[in-house]
Amino acid sequence: MNDQLPPLLNKAIASEKRLDNLLSDSLTLVENALNSSEISLSERVEIALKILDISGVYHQLNRPQNSNDDPEVAETSTTDTPRLLEANFIQVDNFLSPEEQAETFKIAFQNHDKFFPSGVANKEENTRKSSVLLVQNFDEYYNKIRHKILQIRPQILAQLNLPTFLVSWVEMQMTAHNHGDYYYIHQDMDGEKIANRVLTYVYYFYEQPKAFYGGDLRIYPTYINGDGYTIGEQFVTVEPRHNSIIFFDSRMKHEVLPVFCPSGRFEDSRFTINGWIHR
């Protein structure tokens, strides 16, 4: 029996070398494809994501076994030490062209009667006051904005140090905050039906000159402890600049400060196109 061991071992080593060579050749081929201008950006992203998935499986299959790989030990150490999510965000100015901005205002004003009082997914009362227009009222426009958001998504994820992911849905709505409106501290993925929200975006627009004040967005550092989330003491304040869009991790605790609009006119509201990119 012992006489057969070396040939088998040599065969296993040879097979592993062939696998490594094949993987190396494949990565070279993929690298050339990713740098090719003849392949569209969306196709290159799709290739990269698939390779990352495959590489993850390969790493898992070839990881050396040792006593430190006990999943129960790893889980205990993770839950004992809360992980901090810094209050980071990206704000992009001049997101829409003048023509696109005009279309945005037109949709808001012409659908004034279709805005309705907002609610929250987890059914908590008195946490939010604003008016919402559902995406069904601007289908064609939704596709335009969705395309622009997905175009810059890779850069946004990189700047926020978030891992890439396959997008299943881009959720969108239009929101108006008028006098006395607000949204208390919350998370955008707090609820079973919205647990797949990964990246939050908010596009700001309003009449010039601005007829309201307040309405800043506060983003709080958030601690992850197992399945729970706790809020940090510090925060960053985001000014709702007209024609700018912001992005942040949907797990971050945040709030919209009260809006003061002396005229009370709907047209003077703090408007947003806001939503979430789902995995």
Sine and cosine of phi, psi and omega as CSV:
sin_phi,cos_phi,sin_psi,cos_psi,sin_omega,cos_omega
0.00,0.00,-0.67,0.74,-0.01,-1.00
-0.92,0.40,-0.47,0.88,-0.01,-1.00
-0.92,0.40,-0.38,0.93,-0.05,-1.00
-1.00,0.02,-0.18,0.98,-0.11,-0.99
-0.92,0.39,-0.73,0.68,-0.02,-1.00
-0.86,0.51,-0.71,0.70,0.04,-1.00
-0.86,0.52,-0.65,0.76,0.01,-1.00
-0.91,0.42,-0.65,0.76,0.01,-1.00
-0.90,0.43,-0.68,0.74,0.02,-1.00
-0.89,0.46,-0.63,0.78,0.01,-1.00
-0.90,0.43,-0.65,0.76,0.01,-1.00
-0.91,0.42,-0.65,0.76,0.02,-1.00
-0.90,0.43,-0.68,0.74,0.02,-1.00
-0.89,0.46,-0.65,0.76,0.01,-1.00
-0.91,0.42,-0.64,0.77,0.01,-1.00
-0.91,0.41,-0.62,0.79,0.04,-1.00
-0.91,0.42,-0.67,0.75,0.03,-1.00
-0.89,0.46,-0.63,0.77,0.04,-1.00
-0.90,0.44,-0.66,0.75,0.04,-1.00
-0.90,0.44,-0.67,0.75,0.02,-1.00
-0.90,0.44,-0.68,0.74,0.02,-1.00
-0.89,0.46,-0.66,0.75,0.03,-1.00
-0.90,0.44,-0.66,0.75,0.01,-1.00
-0.89,0.46,-0.71,0.71,0.02,-1.00
-0.89,0.45,-0.64,0.77,-0.01,-1.00
-0.91,0.42,-0.67,0.75,0.01,-1.00
-0.90,0.43,-0.61,0.80,0.06,-1.00
-0.89,0.45,-0.69,0.72,0.02,-1.00
-0.88,0.47,-0.69,0.73,0.00,-1.00
-0.91,0.41,-0.66,0.75,0.01,-1.00
-0.87,0.50,-0.67,0.74,0.04,-1.00
-0.90,0.44,-0.63,0.77,0.01,-1.00
-0.91,0.41,-0.65,0.76,-0.02,-1.00
-0.92,0.38,-0.43,0.90,0.00,-1.00
-1.00,-0.08,0.00,1.00,-0.06,-1.00
-0.99,0.15,0.78,-0.62,0.05,-1.00
-0.97,0.23,-0.19,0.98,0.00,-1.00
-0.99,0.17,-0.22,0.98,0.02,-1.00
-0.97,-0.26,0.74,-0.68,-0.05,-1.00
-0.90,0.43,0.37,-0.93,-0.01,-1.00
-0.86,0.51,-0.69,0.72,-0.03,-1.00
-0.89,0.46,-0.61,0.79,0.03,-1.00
-0.93,0.36,-0.62,0.79,0.02,-1.00
-0.92,0.40,-0.63,0.77,0.05,-1.00
-0.89,0.45,-0.67,0.74,0.00,-1.00
-0.88,0.47,-0.67,0.74,0.04,-1.00
-0.88,0.48,-0.72,0.69,-0.04,-1.00
-0.88,0.47,-0.67,0.74,-0.01,-1.00
-0.90,0.44,-0.65,0.76,0.01,-1.00
-0.91,0.42,-0.64,0.77,0.02,-1.00
-0.90,0.43,-0.64,0.77,0.03,-1.00
-0.89,0.46,-0.65,0.76,0.05,-1.00
-0.88,0.48,-0.72,0.69,-0.01,-1.00
-0.90,0.44,-0.68,0.74,-0.01,-1.00
-0.89,0.46,-0.60,0.80,0.03,-1.00
-0.90,0.44,-0.66,0.75,0.04,-1.00
-0.91,0.41,-0.67,0.74,-0.01,-1.00
-0.88,0.47,-0.69,0.72,0.01,-1.00
-0.88,0.47,-0.66,0.75,-0.03,-1.00
-0.90,0.43,-0.64,0.77,-0.04,-1.00
-0.94,0.33,-0.48,0.88,-0.09,-1.00
-0.97,-0.26,0.14,0.99,0.01,-1.00
-0.95,0.32,0.77,-0.63,0.03,-1.00
-0.89,0.45,0.64,-0.77,0.01,-1.00
-1.00,0.08,0.72,-0.69,0.10,-1.00
-0.43,-0.90,0.10,-1.00,-0.10,-0.99
-0.92,0.39,-0.33,0.94,-0.02,-1.00
-0.98,0.19,-0.11,0.99,-0.03,-1.00
-1.00,0.03,0.13,0.99,0.01,-1.00
-0.89,0.46,0.91,-0.42,-0.07,-1.00
-0.88,0.47,-0.49,0.87,-0.01,-1.00
-0.93,0.38,-0.63,0.78,0.03,-1.00
-0.91,0.42,-0.71,0.71,-0.02,-1.00
-0.88,0.47,-0.66,0.75,-0.02,-1.00
-0.91,0.41,-0.64,0.77,-0.01,-1.00
-0.90,0.44,-0.69,0.73,-0.03,-1.00
-0.92,0.39,-0.54,0.84,0.00,-1.00
-0.94,0.35,-0.68,0.73,-0.05,-1.00
-0.97,0.26,-0.43,0.90,-0.02,-1.00
-0.96,0.28,-0.47,0.89,-0.04,-1.00
-0.91,-0.41,0.97,-0.26,0.00,-1.00
-0.85,0.52,0.65,-0.76,0.02,-1.00
-0.99,-0.16,0.75,-0.66,-0.08,-1.00
-1.00,-0.05,0.77,-0.63,0.20,-0.98
-0.99,-0.17,0.92,-0.39,0.01,-1.00
-0.91,0.42,0.48,-0.88,-0.02,-1.00
-0.98,0.18,0.95,0.32,-0.04,-1.00
-0.98,-0.19,0.51,-0.86,0.09,-1.00
-0.43,-0.90,0.30,-0.95,0.08,-1.00
-0.84,-0.54,0.77,-0.64,0.05,-1.00
-0.87,-0.50,0.82,-0.57,-0.04,-1.00
-0.92,-0.38,0.86,-0.50,0.01,-1.00
-1.00,0.07,0.31,-0.95,0.05,-1.00
0.80,0.61,0.75,0.67,-0.08,-1.00
-0.94,0.34,-0.62,0.78,-0.02,-1.00
-0.93,-0.37,0.48,-0.88,0.07,-1.00
-0.96,0.28,0.27,-0.96,0.05,-1.00
-0.82,0.57,-0.62,0.78,0.01,-1.00
-0.91,0.41,-0.66,0.75,0.02,-1.00
-0.93,0.37,-0.60,0.80,0.05,-1.00
-0.89,0.45,-0.69,0.73,0.01,-1.00
-0.87,0.49,-0.64,0.77,0.03,-1.00
-0.91,0.41,-0.59,0.80,0.01,-1.00
-0.90,0.45,-0.74,0.67,0.04,-1.00
-0.88,0.47,-0.66,0.75,-0.02,-1.00
-0.86,0.51,-0.69,0.72,0.01,-1.00
-0.89,0.45,-0.69,0.72,-0.03,-1.00
-0.90,0.43,-0.76,0.65,-0.11,-0.99
-0.95,0.31,-0.63,0.78,-0.02,-1.00
-0.95,0.31,-0.34,0.94,0.00,-1.00
-0.95,-0.30,0.39,0.92,-0.04,-1.00
-0.78,0.63,-0.69,0.72,-0.07,-1.00
-0.96,0.29,-0.15,0.99,-0.01,-1.00
-0.99,-0.14,-0.11,0.99,0.14,-0.99
-0.94,0.34,0.61,-0.79,0.01,-1.00
-0.68,-0.73,0.33,-0.94,-0.04,-1.00
-0.85,0.53,0.70,-0.71,-0.05,-1.00
-0.97,0.23,0.35,-0.94,0.10,-1.00
-0.71,-0.70,-0.11,-0.99,0.02,-1.00
-0.77,-0.63,0.49,-0.87,-0.09,-1.00
-0.91,0.41,-0.53,0.85,-0.04,-1.00
-1.00,0.01,0.16,0.99,0.13,-0.99
0.94,0.35,0.13,0.99,0.02,-1.00
-0.93,0.37,0.68,-0.73,-0.05,-1.00
-1.00,0.00,0.44,-0.90,0.11,-0.99
0.87,0.50,0.45,0.89,0.05,-1.00
-0.98,-0.19,-0.22,0.97,-0.11,-0.99
-0.51,-0.86,0.64,-0.76,0.09,-1.00
-0.61,-0.79,0.92,-0.40,0.01,-1.00
-0.15,-0.99,-0.07,-1.00,0.05,-1.00
-0.81,-0.59,0.59,-0.80,-0.13,-0.99
-0.80,-0.60,0.62,-0.78,0.14,-0.99
-0.91,-0.41,0.83,-0.55,-0.04,-1.00
-0.96,0.28,0.44,-0.90,-0.09,-1.00
-0.90,0.43,-0.38,0.92,0.02,-1.00
-0.86,0.51,-0.34,0.94,-0.02,-1.00
-1.00,0.04,-0.07,1.00,0.05,-1.00
-0.53,-0.85,0.84,0.55,-0.06,-1.00
-0.83,0.56,-0.79,0.61,-0.06,-1.00
-0.90,0.45,-0.68,0.74,0.00,-1.00
-0.91,0.42,-0.60,0.80,0.05,-1.00
-0.81,0.59,-0.71,0.70,-0.04,-1.00
-0.89,0.45,-0.59,0.80,0.04,-1.00
-0.90,0.44,-0.77,0.64,-0.04,-1.00
-0.92,0.40,-0.66,0.75,0.03,-1.00
-0.83,0.55,-0.70,0.71,-0.01,-1.00
-0.89,0.46,-0.69,0.72,-0.01,-1.00
-0.90,0.43,-0.62,0.78,-0.01,-1.00
-0.93,0.38,-0.71,0.71,-0.02,-1.00
-0.93,0.37,-0.45,0.89,0.04,-1.00
-0.89,0.46,-0.64,0.77,-0.06,-1.00
-0.99,-0.12,-0.03,1.00,-0.04,-1.00
-0.82,0.57,-0.71,0.70,-0.03,-1.00
-0.85,0.53,-0.67,0.74,0.02,-1.00
-0.92,0.40,-0.62,0.78,0.00,-1.00
-0.90,0.44,-0.72,0.69,0.01,-1.00
-0.87,0.50,-0.66,0.75,0.00,-1.00
-0.90,0.44,-0.69,0.73,-0.02,-1.00
-0.93,0.36,-0.48,0.88,0.03,-1.00
-1.00,0.00,0.01,1.00,-0.04,-1.00
0.85,0.53,0.64,0.77,0.06,-1.00
-0.97,-0.26,0.60,-0.80,0.01,-1.00
-0.93,0.36,0.50,-0.86,0.05,-1.00
-0.95,0.30,0.33,-0.95,-0.04,-1.00
-0.39,-0.92,0.37,-0.93,0.06,-1.00
-0.98,0.20,0.76,-0.65,-0.05,-1.00
-1.00,0.07,0.80,-0.60,0.07,-1.00
-0.99,-0.15,-0.44,0.90,-0.10,-1.00
-0.21,-0.98,0.61,-0.79,0.16,-0.99
-0.93,-0.37,0.96,-0.28,-0.01,-1.00
-0.99,0.13,0.62,-0.78,-0.08,-1.00
-0.50,-0.87,0.55,-0.84,0.12,-0.99
-0.44,-0.90,0.24,-0.97,0.10,-0.99
-0.93,-0.37,0.70,-0.71,-0.08,-1.00
-0.79,-0.61,0.64,-0.76,0.08,-1.00
-0.87,-0.49,0.82,-0.58,0.12,-0.99
-0.95,-0.31,0.87,-0.50,0.03,-1.00
-0.90,-0.43,-0.30,-0.95,-0.15,-0.99
-0.85,0.52,0.83,-0.56,0.04,-1.00
0.99,0.11,0.03,1.00,-0.01,-1.00
-0.99,0.16,0.39,-0.92,-0.12,-0.99
-0.22,-0.97,0.09,-1.00,0.17,-0.98
-0.48,-0.88,0.93,-0.36,-0.05,-1.00
-0.91,0.40,0.16,-0.99,-0.06,-1.00
-0.82,0.57,0.75,-0.66,-0.06,-1.00
-0.32,-0.95,0.09,-1.00,0.16,-0.99
-0.87,-0.50,0.53,-0.85,-0.05,-1.00
-0.99,0.13,-0.18,0.98,0.00,-1.00
-0.90,-0.43,0.41,0.91,-0.04,-1.00
-1.00,0.05,1.00,0.08,-0.02,-1.00
0.39,-0.92,0.55,-0.83,-0.09,-1.00
-0.88,0.48,-0.63,0.77,-0.07,-1.00
-0.96,0.26,-0.28,0.96,-0.06,-1.00
-0.86,-0.51,0.32,0.95,-0.08,-1.00
-0.92,0.39,-0.32,0.95,-0.04,-1.00
-1.00,0.01,0.07,1.00,0.11,-0.99
-0.93,0.38,0.77,-0.64,-0.05,-1.00
-0.91,-0.42,-0.72,0.69,-0.11,-0.99
-0.81,-0.59,0.82,-0.57,0.03,-1.00
-1.00,-0.08,0.64,-0.77,0.10,-1.00
-0.73,-0.68,0.53,-0.85,0.04,-1.00
-0.63,-0.78,0.88,-0.47,0.10,-1.00
-0.98,-0.20,0.79,-0.61,-0.06,-1.00
-0.98,-0.21,0.69,-0.73,0.14,-0.99
-0.47,-0.88,0.55,-0.83,0.01,-1.00
-0.24,-0.97,0.30,-0.95,-0.03,-1.00
-0.89,0.45,0.54,-0.84,0.07,-1.00
-0.93,-0.36,0.71,-0.71,-0.06,1.00
-0.94,0.33,0.38,-0.92,-0.06,-1.00
-0.89,0.46,0.77,-0.64,-0.07,-1.00
-0.97,-0.25,0.23,0.97,0.03,-1.00
-0.69,-0.73,0.22,-0.98,0.18,-0.98
-0.66,-0.75,0.23,-0.97,-0.15,-0.99
0.99,0.12,-0.34,-0.94,0.03,-1.00
0.98,0.21,0.27,0.96,0.06,-1.00
-0.92,0.40,0.41,-0.91,0.07,-1.00
-0.98,-0.19,0.77,-0.64,0.11,-0.99
-0.95,-0.32,0.76,-0.65,0.05,-1.00
-0.89,-0.45,0.77,-0.64,-0.09,-1.00
-0.95,-0.30,0.60,-0.80,0.18,-0.98
-0.87,0.49,0.64,-0.77,-0.14,-0.99
-0.79,-0.62,0.76,-0.65,0.01,-1.00
-0.99,-0.12,0.74,-0.67,0.09,-1.00
-0.98,-0.19,0.84,-0.55,0.01,-1.00
-0.74,-0.68,1.00,-0.07,-0.10,-1.00
0.92,0.39,-0.84,-0.54,0.04,-1.00
-1.00,-0.07,0.04,1.00,-0.06,-1.00
-0.97,-0.25,0.35,-0.94,0.02,-1.00
-0.74,-0.67,0.72,-0.70,0.06,-1.00
-0.81,-0.59,0.45,-0.89,-0.11,-0.99
-1.00,-0.08,0.60,-0.80,0.09,-1.00
-1.00,0.08,0.22,-0.98,-0.08,-1.00
-0.98,0.18,-0.57,0.82,-0.04,-1.00
-0.99,0.13,0.21,-0.98,0.05,-1.00
-0.39,-0.92,0.28,-0.96,0.14,-0.99
-0.90,-0.44,0.55,-0.84,-0.02,-1.00
-0.93,-0.36,0.77,-0.63,-0.02,-1.00
-0.95,-0.32,0.86,-0.52,0.06,-1.00
-0.97,0.22,0.75,-0.66,0.00,-1.00
-0.98,0.21,0.96,0.28,-0.06,-1.00
-0.94,0.34,0.70,-0.72,0.00,-1.00
-0.85,0.52,0.69,-0.73,0.03,-1.00
0.89,0.46,0.50,0.86,0.13,-0.99
-0.88,-0.47,0.40,-0.91,0.04,-1.00
-0.78,-0.63,0.65,-0.76,0.03,-1.00
-0.88,-0.47,0.43,-0.90,0.04,-1.00
-0.73,-0.68,0.62,-0.79,0.12,-0.99
-0.37,-0.93,0.29,-0.96,0.01,-1.00
-0.87,0.49,0.80,-0.60,-0.05,-1.00
-0.91,0.42,-0.24,0.97,0.04,-1.00
-0.98,0.18,-0.21,0.98,-0.06,-1.00
-0.95,0.32,0.71,-0.70,0.14,-0.99
-0.95,0.32,0.68,-0.74,-0.01,-1.00
-0.38,-0.92,0.18,-0.98,0.01,-1.00
-0.45,-0.89,0.40,-0.92,0.13,-0.99
-0.97,-0.26,0.87,-0.50,-0.01,-1.00
-0.94,0.33,0.42,-0.91,-0.06,-1.00
-0.82,0.58,0.60,-0.80,0.04,-1.00
-0.98,-0.19,0.67,-0.74,0.06,-1.00
-0.88,-0.48,0.91,-0.42,-0.04,-1.00
-0.80,-0.61,1.00,-0.04,-0.12,-0.99
-0.81,0.59,-0.60,0.80,-0.05,-1.00
-0.95,0.31,-0.51,0.86,-0.06,-1.00
0.95,0.30,0.03,1.00,-0.01,-1.00
-0.95,0.31,0.67,-0.74,0.03,-1.00
-0.84,0.54,-0.65,0.76,-0.04,-1.00
-0.91,0.42,-0.31,0.95,0.00,-1.00
-1.00,-0.06,0.15,0.99,-0.08,-1.00
-0.94,0.35,0.27,-0.96,0.20,-0.98
-1.00,0.06,0.96,-0.27,-0.08,-1.00
-0.99,-0.14,0.51,-0.86,0.12,-0.99
-0.61,-0.79,0.49,-0.87,0.34,-0.94
-0.96,-0.28,0.92,-0.39,-0.11,-0.99
-0.75,-0.66,0.40,-0.92,0.00,-1.00
0.02,-1.00,-0.30,-0.95,-0.17,-0.99
-0.56,-0.83,0.64,-0.77,0.09,-1.00
-0.99,-0.10,0.85,-0.52,-0.05,-1.00
-1.00,-0.09,0.56,-0.83,0.12,-0.99
-0.99,0.15,0.00,0.00,0.00,0.00
